[in-house]
Amino acid sequence: MSGWRLLQDDGAGAADGPALDEALLHGFHREGDGTSQPVVRLYTYRSHCALIGRHQSLAAEVDTDACDELGIDVGRRLTGGGAIIMGSDQLGIAVAMRAPVQRSPRDVLRQCAEGVIAALERLGLEARFRGKNDLEVGGRKIAGLGLHLDQHGGLLFHASVLADLDVEVLVRALRIPGAKLSAHGIGRVQDRVTTVSRELRTSMTGPDLRPFLLAGFVQALGPDVQDGEPTVRERVVAADLTERYASPDWLDQRGGRDAVHSSALVRTPEGLLRIYVGVQGSALSSVMVTGDMSFLPDSVNRAEALLRWRPAEPDLIADTLREVLEPEVFGVGPDPIAAGVWAAAREAMERSGSLPVRLSGSCYFPDPITSQPSPDLAATETA
C-alpha cells in the first residue's frame, strides 16, 4: 500500500471523535472518484470519555450517573466490541480505506492489527491475539480491536492501546460486576488488563505511543505516509455527524436485549469460587471467575477468554478448561470448575427462553450483573 495520509489530534470528544472517523469513510464510497487516500488517524480523547460498542445497551454498560458526577462524556462508536474508557492515557487508532473486494474483513483486521503488534514489539513488548478482537501481553489485554464495513464500500478499523489506565475511574464509570461485588474486584481488573506503562515500568501517555504506532503501521502495511489534515468536506461531514453521535436516539439505541446471567459457587480447598456466566442463545457471552483467595492464576484469565462465545455445552466447557487450566488448580482441578460454569450457564438458559442478549460487555471485563439475587441473577452452588 502507498500514499497514506496521517492525521494526528488530541482531546477528541465522545461525539466528535467517532464522527470524524465515520466522515473519513465517505471518501471511499463506491460512487466516489477513487482518488481518496487511505487514512491512518492516531488520536486521543479528552480525559475521560466512555465509549460503548455499536451494538451495546448504554444502560447496561455505563453508569451514567457516575459519569455525570465525574464529568465523563459518553458516546457510541461505529465499530462493535465492548465498552471502553478513553482519555489522554489511551491512544485511539482509526484506519479508513476502501474495503478490499478480494479479502475477507477478518484478514483486513488482522493485517491492521499487525501494525499495533509491530508497534508494541518496538517497545519491547510481545503481543498476540486474544480471542477475535483483543491483543494481550503476558496474558493480559493491552489493546482492543474493531472493524466496520459500511454499505457503500468503506472500511473502518478501530483500535485502542492502553498507555496507562485509571482503574478506579474505569470501575466507577462502567458497570463491571466483579469490581463492584468483591473486595478483590479492582485487583481482578488489574489481573485482566495491562498497560504499556505497567509493562515498561515507566510512565507513558497516549501521545507517547504515536511514533511507535506510526512505525508499526509502516512495517505492517508498507505505506508511504504523509502528514495531513482533514479536508474541508470531511470537516463538514463530521460536523453533521457529530449532531447524530450526540443525540439521545444514537446513544440509547440497542442492538439487542440484555443478556441473561447466572452464577455458581464452587468450594475448593483454597477458598470459595464464584463463577459468573452470561449467555446468548446457546452461547457463552461471558465467563468470569472470582474468589476469596488473594491470587488467581493467569490460566484462569485465558480460560475465560477462550470460553467466550463458545457453545454452552458441558463437554466443550470441560474440554476447554482441561486444556487450559493446570491439573491441580485451587486444589481441585478443572472439572469442578467446569461443572460450575455449566451449572450457571444451564440456569441462565433455562430462564432465558428465546434469549436475545446484550453483546460484548466491557472491553476490560465480562458482562455486568447485579450483586444481589434478583430475577436477572440466579445463584447455583456446586460442591
C-alpha positions in Angstrom: 0.0 0.0 0.0 1.2 3.5 -0.7 0.1 7.1 -0.4 -1.4 7.1 3.1 -2.5 10.2 4.9 -1.6 10.6 8.6 -3.9 12.5 10.9 -2.9 13.3 14.5 -5.0 15.1 17.0 -5.7 15.2 20.8 -8.7 15.9 23.0 -11.4 14.5 20.9 -14.9 14.4 22.4 -17.2 11.4 22.8 -19.3 12.6 19.8 -16.9 14.5 17.5 -14.2 11.8 17.8 -16.2 9.0 16.3 -17.9 11.4 13.9 -14.6 12.3 12.2 -13.8 8.6 11.9 -17.0 8.0 10.1 -16.6 11.1 7.9 -13.2 9.6 6.7 -15.2 6.7 5.2 -17.1 8.9 2.8 -14.1 9.3 0.5 -14.1 5.6 -0.1 -17.7 5.0 -1.2 -18.2 3.3 -4.5 -19.8 6.4 -6.0 -16.7 8.4 -5.3 -14.0 9.3 -7.8 -11.5 6.9 -6.3 -8.9 9.5 -5.6 -9.1 9.4 -1.8 -6.0 8.3 0.1 -6.3 5.7 2.8 -6.1 7.3 6.2 -4.4 6.4 9.5 -5.6 8.6 12.4 -3.7 8.5 15.7 -5.6 10.4 18.3 -6.6 10.7 22.0 -9.8 11.6 23.6 -10.2 14.2 26.4 -10.0 12.6 29.8 -12.3 11.0 30.2 -14.8 9.6 27.7 -16.8 6.3 28.0 -17.5 4.7 24.6 -19.7 1.7 24.1 -19.7 -0.6 21.1 -22.2 -0.2 18.2 -24.5 -3.0 19.4 -24.4 -2.5 23.1 -27.0 -1.2 25.6 -25.9 2.1 27.1 -27.8 1.5 30.4 -26.3 -2.0 30.7 -22.7 -0.9 30.1 -22.3 2.6 31.6 -23.2 4.1 35.0 -24.4 7.4 33.5 -25.0 9.0 37.0 -21.4 8.3 37.9 -20.2 9.7 34.6 -22.2 12.9 35.2 -20.5 13.2 38.7 -17.1 12.6 37.2 -17.6 14.8 34.2 -17.1 11.9 31.8 -18.6 12.2 28.3 -20.5 9.2 27.0 -20.6 8.1 23.3 -21.3 5.2 21.0 -18.8 4.4 18.3 -19.4 2.9 14.9 -17.5 -0.3 15.4 -18.6 -3.2 17.6 -16.9 -4.6 20.7 -17.1 -3.7 24.3 -17.3 -0.5 26.5 -14.0 1.3 27.0 -12.6 4.4 28.8 -10.6 6.7 26.6 -8.5 9.8 27.5 -5.0 11.1 27.3 -3.6 7.8 28.5 -5.1 5.8 25.7 -4.2 6.1 22.1 -7.0 5.7 19.6 -6.3 4.4 16.2 -8.6 4.6 13.1 -7.7 3.3 9.7 -10.1 4.2 6.9 -9.9 2.7 3.4 -11.9 1.2 0.6 -12.9 -2.3 1.6 -10.8 -4.8 -0.5 -13.1 -6.9 -2.6 -10.7 -9.9 -2.7 -10.0 -10.1 1.0 -12.2 -11.0 4.0 -12.9 -8.5 6.7 -11.1 -10.7 9.2 -8.0 -10.8 7.1 -8.0 -7.0 6.9 -8.5 -6.7 10.7 -5.5 -9.0 11.3 -3.3 -7.0 8.9 -4.2 -3.8 10.6 -3.7 -5.4 14.0 -0.2 -6.4 12.8 0.6 -2.6 12.9 -0.3 -2.5 16.6 1.7 -5.7 17.3 4.7 -4.3 15.5 4.5 -1.1 17.5 4.4 -2.9 20.7 7.4 -5.0 19.6 9.3 -1.8 19.1 8.6 -1.0 22.7 10.0 -4.4 23.7 6.6 -6.0 24.3 5.5 -9.3 22.8 1.8 -9.0 21.9 -0.5 -11.7 20.4 -4.2 -12.1 19.7 -6.5 -12.9 22.5 -9.8 -14.2 21.0 -11.1 -12.4 18.0 -10.7 -8.7 18.9 -8.1 -8.3 21.6 -4.4 -8.1 21.9 -2.6 -9.3 25.0 0.8 -9.0 26.6 1.8 -11.6 29.2 -1.8 -13.0 29.3 -3.4 -9.6 29.9 -5.3 -7.4 27.5 -3.5 -4.3 26.3 -5.5 -3.3 23.2 -9.0 -3.8 21.7 -9.8 -4.0 18.0 -12.9 -3.4 15.9 -13.9 -3.3 12.3 -16.8 -1.7 10.4 -17.8 -2.1 6.7 -20.4 0.3 5.5 -22.9 -0.5 2.7 -21.1 1.9 0.3 -17.8 0.1 0.3 -15.9 1.9 3.1 -13.9 0.1 5.8 -13.0 1.4 9.2 -10.6 -0.3 11.6 -10.5 0.8 15.2 -8.0 0.1 18.0 -7.4 1.5 21.4 -4.0 0.9 23.1 -3.5 1.3 26.8 -0.5 3.5 27.5 -1.9 3.7 31.1 -5.3 3.3 32.8 -7.0 4.8 35.8 -8.7 1.6 37.1 -10.8 3.5 39.7 -12.3 5.7 37.1 -13.0 2.7 34.9 -14.7 0.9 37.8 -16.9 3.9 38.7 -17.9 4.7 35.1 -18.6 1.3 33.6 -20.9 -1.4 35.0 -18.3 -4.0 35.9 -19.5 -6.9 38.0 -16.5 -8.3 39.9 -15.0 -5.0 40.6 -18.2 -3.9 42.5 -19.0 -7.3 44.0 -15.9 -8.3 45.9 -13.0 -6.9 47.9 -10.6 -8.1 45.2 -12.6 -6.5 42.4 -10.2 -3.8 41.3 -7.4 -6.3 41.6 -9.2 -8.6 39.3 -9.5 -5.8 36.7 -5.7 -5.4 37.0 -5.3 -9.1 36.6 -7.1 -9.0 33.3 -5.6 -5.9 31.7 -2.2 -4.3 31.5 -0.7 -1.1 30.1 2.5 -0.1 28.4 3.4 1.9 31.5 3.0 -1.1 33.7 5.0 -3.4 31.4 7.8 -0.9 30.9 7.7 0.4 34.5 7.7 3.9 33.3 5.0 6.5 32.8 3.7 6.8 29.2 0.7 8.6 27.7 -1.2 8.1 24.5 0.8 10.7 22.5 4.0 9.0 23.6 2.9 5.9 21.7 2.3 7.7 18.4 5.8 7.3 16.8 5.8 3.6 17.7 2.4 3.1 16.2 3.3 5.0 13.0 6.5 2.9 12.6 4.4 -0.2 13.3 1.9 0.6 10.6 4.7 1.4 8.1 6.2 -2.1 8.9 2.9 -3.9 8.6 1.3 -2.1 5.7 4.3 -0.6 4.0 2.6 2.8 3.4 4.2 6.0 2.2 2.7 8.1 4.9 2.4 11.9 4.7 1.2 14.2 7.4 -2.2 15.7 6.6 -5.3 17.4 7.9 -9.0 16.6 7.4 -10.3 18.0 4.2 -12.9 20.7 4.1 -15.5 18.2 3.0 -14.5 15.8 5.8 -14.9 18.6 8.4 -18.3 19.5 7.1 -19.5 15.8 7.1 -18.0 15.3 10.6 -19.8 18.4 11.9 -23.1 17.0 10.7 -22.4 13.5 12.1 -21.4 15.0 15.5 -25.0 16.1 16.0 -26.1 12.5 15.3 -23.5 11.0 17.6 -24.5 13.3 20.4 -28.2 12.6 20.0 -30.2 10.5 22.5 -31.5 8.4 19.6 -27.9 7.3 18.8 -26.8 6.9 22.4 -29.9 5.0 23.6 -30.3 2.6 20.7 -29.9 -1.1 21.5 -28.7 -3.8 19.3 -30.4 -6.5 21.4 -32.0 -7.2 24.7 -29.9 -7.5 27.8 -28.0 -10.8 28.4 -29.3 -13.4 30.9 -26.8 -14.1 33.7 -26.4 -16.6 36.4 -23.7 -17.6 38.9 -22.4 -20.7 40.6 -20.4 -21.3 43.8 -17.6 -23.8 43.8 -16.0 -24.8 47.1 -12.3 -25.6 46.8 -9.6 -26.4 49.4 -8.1 -23.0 48.7 -11.3 -21.0 49.0 -14.7 -20.3 47.6 -15.0 -19.6 43.8 -18.0 -17.7 42.4 -18.4 -18.1 38.7 -20.5 -15.6 36.7 -21.8 -16.6 33.3 -23.7 -14.7 30.6 -25.5 -16.4 27.8 -26.8 -15.5 24.4 -29.0 -18.2 22.9 -26.9 -21.3 23.5 -23.6 -19.5 23.6 -21.5 -18.2 26.5 -21.4 -14.4 26.1 -19.1 -14.0 29.2 -17.5 -16.1 31.9 -15.8 -14.6 34.9 -14.2 -16.4 37.9 -13.7 -14.6 41.2 -12.9 -15.9 44.6 -12.0 -15.1 48.2 -8.4 -16.2 47.6 -5.8 -13.5 47.0 -4.4 -14.9 43.8 -5.9 -16.3 40.6 -3.5 -17.8 38.1 -3.2 -16.3 34.6 -4.6 -19.5 33.1 -8.0 -18.6 34.6 -7.9 -15.4 32.5 -7.1 -17.3 29.4 -9.8 -19.8 30.1 -12.4 -17.0 30.4 -11.3 -15.6 27.1 -11.4 -19.0 25.3 -14.9 -19.9 26.6 -16.4 -16.6 25.5 -18.8 -17.1 22.6 -18.3 -20.9 22.6 -21.4 -23.1 22.7 -22.7 -23.6 26.2 -22.2 -27.4 26.1 -20.9 -29.2 29.2 -18.4 -31.4 27.3 -17.0 -28.5 25.4 -16.6 -26.4 28.6 -14.9 -29.3 30.3 -12.5 -30.0 27.4 -11.6 -26.3 27.2 -10.8 -26.0 30.9 -8.8 -29.2 30.9 -6.7 -27.9 28.0 -6.0 -24.5 29.6 -6.0 -24.9 33.4 -3.4 -26.7 35.5 -4.2 -30.3 36.5 -4.4 -29.1 40.1 -5.9 -25.6 40.2 -7.3 -24.4 43.6 -6.7 -27.9 44.8 -9.5 -29.4 42.7 -8.5 -29.5 39.1 -10.5 -28.2 36.1 -13.6 -30.5 36.3 -15.4 -28.9 39.3 -14.8 -25.5 37.8 -16.3 -26.7 34.5 -19.2 -28.1 36.4 -19.7 -24.6 38.0 -19.6 -22.9 34.6 -22.1 -25.4 33.2 -24.4 -25.1 36.2 -24.6 -21.3 35.8 -25.0 -21.5 32.1 -27.8 -24.1 32.3 -29.6 -22.0 34.9 -29.4 -18.9 32.7 -30.6 -20.8 29.6 -33.5 -22.3 31.5 -34.6 -18.8 32.4 -33.9 -17.1 29.1 -36.5 -18.5 26.8 -35.6 -17.3 23.3 -32.7 -15.4 24.9 -32.0 -12.3 22.9 -29.0 -10.8 24.6 -26.7 -7.8 25.1 -23.4 -8.1 23.3 -19.8 -8.0 24.3 -19.7 -6.4 27.8 -16.9 -4.2 28.9 -13.8 -4.1 26.9 -11.8 -4.8 30.1 -14.2 -7.1 32.0 -17.0 -9.5 31.4 -20.7 -8.5 31.3 -22.1 -6.7 34.3 -24.6 -8.2 36.7 -26.1 -7.1 40.0 -24.7 -8.0 43.4 -28.0 -9.2 44.9 -30.1 -12.2 43.8 -32.9 -11.0 41.5 -35.0 -12.2 38.6 -31.9 -11.3 36.5 -29.4 -13.2 38.5 -29.7 -16.7 40.0 -27.0 -18.4 42.1 -26.3 -22.1 42.0 -24.0 -23.8 44.4 -21.9 -26.8 43.4 -20.0 -29.0 45.8 
